[in-house]
Amino acid sequence: MKILYINALYAPYIAGGAEISLKLIVEGMQAKGHEVAVLSMGPEAGLRVDNVDGVKVYRAGLRNAYWPFTNERPPKFRRLLWHLRDTYNSAMAGYVREVLQLEKPTIVSCHNLVGWSISAWDEIHRANIPIVQVLHDMYLLSPDSTLFNQGPRSVSQDLLRKLLRRRHRRKSSRVDAVVGISRSVLERFIAQDYFRKIPQYVVHNAREIPAVNPPQLRKEGQSLTVGYIGTLSIAKGVEWLIRQFKASDIVGDLRIAGRGKDEDLAYFRQLAGDDERIRFVGYVNPADFYKTIDVLVVPSIWEEPLGMVAVEGLANNLPVIASNRGGLRETVADGVNGILCDPDRPDSLGVALVTLWRDVAQYNRQATRARSSIGEYLSVERMVTEYEQVLQTITTDDADA
């Protein structure tokens, strides 16, 4: 097969787990003998071609009001204008048309379409090339990609979402197959009547994470080092974690790693105040970070599509405390390899933290089971093979039609 992958970004530009997974998929498919190319975006105008670890990567200049992948948050009105154009950005469709003509792929695998918009679907459809859409987040349901509302949900927010996504449900039936990176994210779209009467698949993401160290079992009376790593935002539950940790009497510390919008980071630092147990360590190498903590917390308030950071923690023999939202329920088994909390019961997070601090026997059981509980997610070969099977099925069915 000759496969064109379309995503907002591609290495070395990484905004989240989607870019990490996509690079593994692309390189894995190339290693299997398929011809691959990637179409991604960049802040510079025009279309240029890179070579990233042997993969041809097109980078198209984003034609919108601003480049969104920075730590700054533009004013609200400017963001609205950006999202209005991103509802259907016909200017970006020209790049898709050009690359389709250059590459002539057998099939196109679409991933995060933020910036591209669903105009990409129309261009691919016009070229009579089958499309597989992979769902990494809620972008096709909501412009903010999260469906997260800070504060009470308002009628105006719902109306705005419906306005900006009024064509997406109807046009989703034009793709040839849909893949969710978790059962949760796929079901969220199906419940909204997206992707009607087309093949549906679930392919869990995977990472190659070597077993470097054995579980570090705790002893009675030891302090507990709690860790968070990821985007620093309200939707990711950072505020919830800081408040619950501050309210606890845990002997230990909380280490918060990652980046976020400048105003969010300032707010979280202010919230932590003078609690000397809370440290912001900035951007760090995840493998090094996991060695410094005893338990990982993934307190997402939004419906996390999968939550690969939880997989990384478990693979490093760490019990994981996670919210019972979205795909996190598919990796964290309550009482087996971690504890699930409910954002609707805020104190449940504090209780979980204290439980793993005081109950050493429970901590040790979960640490011992952590890595073995997520073996499926540690096989990149499994992930690549499952995607290959999906693409082969769709191209075969298309040829037979």
N, C-alpha and C positions, 0 to 999 in steps of 0.2 A: 504493500500500500504506500501511497504518497500522502502524507498527512500534514495539514497546516493547522497549527495551534494558534488560537487567538486569545490573548489575555491583556489586561491593563499593563502589567509590568513583566519584565523577565530579567533574570540575573545579569549583572550584579545588583540591579535595582530590586530590592525586596521590601514589600510593605507588610507581609504576613505569611502565614502558612501556605496560602495558595501558590505563591511563587516558588516556595521550597518544594512542594509536591510536584508542581508542573515540571520543574527542571529534572526531577527524578524520573517522571513519566517520559518526557521527551528523550532523554538520554537512554532510558531503558528500551524504548521502542526502536531507537536508532541501532542499539546494540543487537536487537533481534532481526536486523536486516531491513527495516522499513526506512523509507526516505522521509525525512522530517524537516519542517521549517517552522519558525515562530514569527508571528506578527504581534508586536507590542508597541507601547507608546513611549515617548520621551518628551522632555520640555523644549527641545530645539525644533524649529520649523523644518518641514520637508520630510522626505523618506530616505533613510540610509540603511546600509546593511552591515551588521557586525558578525563576527564569528566568536561564539562563546563555547569553549570546550568542544570544538568540532561541530557545533550546531549553527546553522544559518539563522540569524535573528534579524528581522526587519524592525526598525524603530521609526514610528511615525510621529511627527510633531502634533501634539494635542491642539485641536482647533476649538478652544473654548476660552472663557474669560481669564482663567489662571490655571497654573499647575497645582493640583490639590495635594500632592504627596510631600508636604512639608510639615514642620512643627507649628506653623502659624495658622490661626483660624481667621479667615476673612470675615468682614461684617456680614450680618444676617442677610441683608438685601442682595449683596453680591453673591452669596452662596445660593440664594433663590434663583438668581439669573443663571448661574452655572447649571443648576439642576434642571431648569426649564429647557435649556439647550440640550442637555444630556438626555432628555426624554426621547428625542429622536434627532441625533446629530448627523444630518445628511452630509456635512462636510467631511466627517470621518469615513463615511461610506466610500468616498473616492479612493482612499488608501486601500480599503478592502478589495475594491474592484481591480485596482492596479496589481496587487500582489496575487490575486486569483489568476489574472491573465499571465503573470510571470511564472507562477509555480504550477498551475493546472493540477491541483491536488485531487486525489481520489475521494477524500473526505475531509471535512473541517471539524475540528474539536474546539468548541468555544468554552471558555472558562469565565473569568470575571470580565464582564463587558462594561464596567464603569469607564466612562470616557468614550468608549466606542458606541454605546447605545445599541438598541435592537435594530438600528439601520444595518448593522453587520449581517443580521439574519436575512434581511431582504436581498442584499447583494449576493449572498451565497445561494439563496433560493433562486434568484434570477439566473445564476450560472448553472443551475440544475445539478448542484453538488450536495450530497447528503450532509446533514448537520447533526452533531451530537453536542448537547448542551450539558456541561458539568456545573452543578450547583455547589458553590463554596460558601455562599452567604445569601442574604435576603435582598440583594440588589434589584432583582426583577420584581420584587414585591414592594420595595420602598426605596426612595432615593438615598436614604442614609445607610442602606445595606444591612441594617440591624433590626428594624421594626421596634426599636427601643424608644420609649417615651420617658424623658426625665420629668418627674412630677406627674400630676393627674393628666390622664389622656383627654385631649380636647377634641370637640367636633371639627374645629378648623384644621387640626392636624390630619384627621382621617380624610377630610374632604381634599386636602392638598395632596395626600398620597394617592387618592383615587384619581385625581386630575392628572398627576404626573405619571401614573401607571395605567391610564385608561385603555391603551392599545396592547399592553404587554400580554394580558391573559389570552386575548384572541390570537395574536401572532405566535404565541408559544406552541400552538398546535401545528405550526408549519415546520418545526424541527423534526428530525427523524427518530431521535431517541433522547432521553434525559437520564443523567446519572447524578444521584445524590451522594455526597461524601459521607452521609450517615442516613439511616432510616428516618431520623427525626426531621432533617431538613427537606428530604423528599416529600414526606407526608405533609409538611407545612404547605408546600405548593399545591399538592394534590387536593388538599382541603379547600384551597382557594380556587379550585377548578382550572388550574394551569395544566398544560401538557396533556390535554384530553386525547384519549385513544391512540397514544403512541407508546412504544416500549419504554419501560421504566426499570432502572437498575440502581443498586447500591454498591459502591466500591469504596471501602474505607481507605483513607490515606495510610501511609506507612513511612517509617524512618529506619535507617540502619543505625542502630544505637548499640555499640559494643558493651558487653558486660564487663566493665572495668573493675568495679569493686564489689565485694559481697555486701549484703545488708549490714548496716551499722546498728546493731541491737543496743537498746538503751538499758540503763540500770536505774534502780530506784533513786530518786533525789536529784537526777541529772536535770539541767536546764534544757529548754526546748528552743531550737532555732527554727522559726517559721519563715518560709520564703514565698514570694510572689515574683513571677517573671512574665513580662508581656507588655502590651500597650497600657499606658497609664490613662485610664478614662473611667468615667462614671459607669458606662455600660459594662465594663469589665469587672465591676464590683470593688474597685480599689477603695472607694470611700467606705463601703460596708466593712471591708476587712480592717481598715484603720480604726474605725469606731469600735468594732468588736474586740480588737486586740487591746486597745487602750482601756476598755472597760473590764478586761480580764485581769486576774492576779497572777498570770503566768510568770514564772521565773525563766527568763530567756529573752529573745529579741526577735524583731520582725525585720527582714531584709527585703526591700522592694527594688526590683531590678527592671529596667526597661525605659522606654521613652514615651512621650506623649505630647500633646499640644502644650505650649508654654503656659497658658493660663490654667490648664488643668493641673500641671505639675506644681505651680505656685499654690493652688488651692489645697492640694494634698499635703504639701509641706506645712501650710498654715494649720491644717486640720491635725497633723501629727503634733504640732506645737513643741513643747519642751520635753516630751516623753523620750528619754534617752534610749529606750529600748527599740525605737523605730529608726531605721537607717535607710536612706535612699542611695543606692549604689550605682545608679545609672545603667548604661548599656554594658553588659558583660557577656562573656562566652558562656552559653548555657551549660555546657559540660562542666566547666569550672564552678559555676554557681551551684549546681546540684550537690557538689561535694561539700559545700559549706552549710547546708541546711539539713534539718531532720524531717520536716514535713513540708509538702508543697500545697499551697492553697490556690484554687482556681474558682474564684467567687463570682463568675459572670452573672449579671442580672438579665442580660438579653439571652435569646435562644441560641446559644453557641452551636454552630453547625456541627462541629465535632469536638474541637478542643484538643489539638495535638500536644499542647503543652502538658496536659494531664498524662498522655501516653509517655512523654519524655520523662516526667517525674517517676512514673511507675517503672519504666525501664531502668531507672537509676535506683531502684529498690527503695523508693520513698512512698510512704502512705500519702494519699492525696485527699484533701478535703475539697469538695467541689459542690457547686450549686446543682440542684436537680432540674437543670434547664437544658433543653436541646440534646445534642449528641453526647454531652458529658455523661448521661445515664447509660450510654453504650460502652463506656470504658471504665468508669468508676462503679464498682459493685459495693453497695453500702454494707459495711461490716466485714467485707472480705479483703479488699485492697485499699479501703479508704472509708470516708464518711460523706454522705450526701446531705446538704443543708437546703433550706427553703428560704429564698429571699423574702417571701411573704411572712416568714417568722424570723426576723433579723437575729434574735438571740440564739437561734439554732447554730449559727456559725461560732459564736463564742463558746457554746456548750461543746461543740466538736473540738475546738482548740484545747479547751481544758481537759477534755476526755483523753486526748492523745498525750497530753503532758502528764497527767496523773496516772493513767492506766497503762503502765509499762508493758504488761502482758499483752494487752490488746494492740498496742503500738508494734510490738515485736512480731506478733502474728501477721499483721497487715504488711509490714516491711518484708517479711519472708515470702509472702505470696505475691507481692507487687509485680515483679517482672514476669513471672510465669503466667499471670492472669491476662496478659495482653500480647501473647505470642503472635497472633494474626497481624497486629499492627507493626511488627518488627520485620516483616517480610516485604521488602520492596519488590522482589520478584513476583510475589503473589499479586500485589497491586498492579504492576505493569501487565502481567498476564491477563488479569481480569479486564483491564481496559482494552487490551488487544482483542480479546474475545468479543467485547461489545462492538468495536469498530469493524471487525471482520463480519459479524452477524449483520450489521446494518449495510455494509457495502455489498454483501452477498444478496441480501433481500432486495436491495435497490437494483442490482443487476438482473434479478429474476423478475422484477415487476414489469 
